[in-house]
Amino acid sequence: MAIDDLKKKLAEIEMEQVRQQKEVQNLTVEVIPNLVEKATPKVAKVVSGIYICLEFGAGAPVSEWSDETHGWRTQGLGSRYSSKEEALQRLVELKQRWPDYPLKLKN
Protein backbone atom coordinates (compact mmCIF):
# COMPACT_ATOMS: atom_id res chain seq x y z
CA MET A 1 0.00 0.00 0.00
CA ALA A 2 1.21 3.45 -0.85
CA ILE A 3 1.57 6.18 1.74
CA ASP A 4 -1.28 8.14 0.15
CA ASP A 5 -3.58 5.11 0.45
CA LEU A 6 -2.64 4.72 4.13
CA LYS A 7 -3.29 8.40 4.83
CA LYS A 8 -6.67 8.14 3.08
CA LYS A 9 -7.57 5.03 5.08
CA LEU A 10 -6.46 6.71 8.32
CA ALA A 11 -8.65 9.74 7.54
CA GLU A 12 -11.65 7.44 6.92
CA ILE A 13 -11.03 5.64 10.20
CA GLU A 14 -10.78 8.92 12.11
CA MET A 15 -14.04 10.18 10.56
CA GLU A 16 -15.75 6.92 11.53
CA GLN A 17 -14.39 7.27 15.05
CA VAL A 18 -15.80 10.80 15.30
CA ARG A 19 -19.18 9.57 14.00
CA GLN A 20 -19.27 6.73 16.52
CA GLN A 21 -18.29 9.06 19.36
CA LYS A 22 -21.21 11.36 18.47
CA GLU A 23 -23.57 8.37 18.54
CA VAL A 24 -22.27 7.33 21.94
CA GLN A 25 -22.80 10.85 23.25
CA ASN A 26 -26.37 10.85 21.89
CA LEU A 27 -27.04 7.48 23.50
CA THR A 28 -25.66 8.75 26.77
CA VAL A 29 -28.04 11.71 26.67
CA GLU A 30 -31.06 9.70 25.46
CA VAL A 31 -30.71 6.19 26.87
CA ILE A 32 -28.72 6.32 30.11
CA PRO A 33 -31.32 8.38 32.05
CA ASN A 34 -33.98 5.85 31.02
CA LEU A 35 -31.82 2.94 32.16
CA VAL A 36 -31.10 4.61 35.48
CA GLU A 37 -34.80 5.28 36.01
CA LYS A 38 -35.68 1.64 35.26
CA ALA A 39 -32.86 0.31 37.45
CA THR A 40 -33.84 2.42 40.44
CA PRO A 41 -35.78 0.19 42.81
CA LYS A 42 -39.28 1.34 43.46
CA VAL A 43 -40.48 1.21 47.02
CA ALA A 44 -43.65 -0.79 47.16
CA LYS A 45 -46.58 0.92 48.71
CA VAL A 46 -47.75 -0.74 51.87
CA VAL A 47 -50.87 -2.77 51.28
CA SER A 48 -53.30 -3.37 54.10
CA GLY A 49 -53.57 -6.83 55.56
CA ILE A 50 -51.83 -9.06 58.03
CA TYR A 51 -48.17 -9.88 57.52
CA ILE A 52 -45.51 -11.94 59.26
CA CYS A 53 -42.50 -10.02 60.43
CA LEU A 54 -39.12 -11.02 61.75
CA GLU A 55 -37.77 -8.64 64.41
CA PHE A 56 -34.46 -9.45 66.05
CA GLY A 57 -34.45 -6.40 68.28
CA ALA A 58 -34.12 -2.65 68.53
CA GLY A 59 -32.05 -1.20 65.73
CA ALA A 60 -32.15 -4.37 63.64
CA PRO A 61 -33.97 -4.13 60.31
CA VAL A 62 -37.42 -5.69 60.18
CA SER A 63 -38.01 -8.34 57.53
CA GLU A 64 -41.30 -9.69 56.22
CA TRP A 65 -42.11 -13.13 54.90
CA SER A 66 -42.84 -13.37 51.17
CA ASP A 67 -44.76 -16.31 49.73
CA GLU A 68 -43.70 -15.14 46.28
CA THR A 69 -39.95 -15.53 46.91
CA HIS A 70 -40.24 -18.07 49.76
CA GLY A 71 -37.92 -15.92 51.81
CA TRP A 72 -37.53 -12.80 53.89
CA ARG A 73 -37.90 -9.42 52.22
CA THR A 74 -37.38 -5.81 53.19
CA GLN A 75 -40.12 -4.27 55.29
CA GLY A 76 -43.08 -3.38 53.07
CA LEU A 77 -42.35 -6.05 50.46
CA GLY A 78 -43.69 -9.14 52.24
CA SER A 79 -46.91 -11.04 51.61
CA ARG A 80 -50.17 -9.66 52.97
CA TYR A 81 -52.83 -12.05 54.20
CA SER A 82 -56.45 -11.08 54.07
CA SER A 83 -57.50 -13.28 56.98
CA LYS A 84 -55.93 -13.89 60.36
CA GLU A 85 -56.44 -17.66 59.96
CA GLU A 86 -54.39 -17.73 56.77
CA ALA A 87 -51.62 -15.69 58.40
CA LEU A 88 -51.63 -17.92 61.50
CA GLN A 89 -51.36 -21.04 59.35
CA ARG A 90 -48.29 -19.65 57.57
CA LEU A 91 -46.84 -18.47 60.91
CA VAL A 92 -47.10 -22.00 62.34
CA GLU A 93 -45.29 -23.38 59.27
CA LEU A 94 -42.54 -20.79 59.60
CA LYS A 95 -42.18 -21.38 63.36
CA GLN A 96 -41.64 -25.09 62.63
CA ARG A 97 -38.95 -24.18 60.13
CA TRP A 98 -37.29 -21.55 62.35
CA PRO A 99 -38.34 -22.23 65.95
CA ASP A 100 -35.92 -19.69 67.47
CA TYR A 101 -36.79 -16.79 65.18
CA PRO A 102 -38.76 -13.92 66.76
CA LEU A 103 -41.75 -14.05 64.39
CA LYS A 104 -44.86 -11.91 64.88
CA LEU A 105 -48.10 -11.10 63.12
CA LYS A 106 -48.76 -7.46 62.43
CA ASN A 107 -51.53 -5.47 60.80
N, C-alpha and C positions, 0 to 999 in steps of 0.2 A: 504494500500500500504506500502511496506517495504521501508526503507530508501534507499536501493540500487536502487530500482525502481524509486524513486523520484529523486535521483541524476542522473540516466540515462536520465529521462525525461527532467530534467533541462539542461543537456548537449545538448540534441537534440534541445531544444528551443533556447539555446544560439547559436548553429550552424546555425539554421534557421534565427535568428536575424542577424547574420554576413552576411549570404547570401543575405538577403533582403537589408541590408545596402549597400552592393556592387552594387546591382541592382539599388538602388536609386542614388548612385554616378554615375553610368554609364548613367542613364537617365538624370541626371543633366548636364553631359558633352555633351551628344548627343542631347537631346530634348530641353532643356531650351534655348539655343541660337536660335534655330529655332522658338520657340514660341515668343521670344523677337523680332526677325526680323519680324515675321508676325504681331505682335501687334503694331509695330512702325508705326504711321500714315505716309503715303506717301503724299508728297506735290504734288498736281496735277499740271501738267504743264499748263501754261496759253494758252488757245486756242483763236485764233483770232475770232473776232465777236463783236457784240454790247451786252453790259450787263447793268443791272440796279443796281446801287449802292446806298447805304444808308450811307451818311456822316454827322455825327452830328457836326463835327468841328475839328479844329486842335488838334492833339493828340489822338483823339478818333479813335478806330479801324474802318476800312471800312468794311461793309458787302455787300454781293451781293445776289440778289434774285435767288432762285433755284426753278424751276418748278418741279423738281424731288421730293424735300422734302416739297414743298409748304411753304417754310420759308426762313429765312436769313441764309446765310452761310459765312464762313470765306472768305476773299478776295482771289480770284483765284478759288473758288469752285462753283461759281454761274453759272446759265444758260447763254449760249451764243446764241444770235439770229443772224441769217444770214442776215436778212433784217431790215432796220430801221423801216418799217411799223409794223412788228411783235413786235419789241421791244417797239414802241410807244403804241401799243394796250395794251400790258401787263402793261406798265407804267401807263396808264389811269386807268386800273383796280386797280392797287396797290394804286394810289393816291386817289381813291374813298374809299378804305379800310382804308388807313392811310393818311388823308388829311394834317396833320401837319408834316409828316416825310419829311426830306430833301432828296428827291429821284432825281437821275440824270441818264442820259444815258451816257455811256462812251464807247469808242472803245478800 
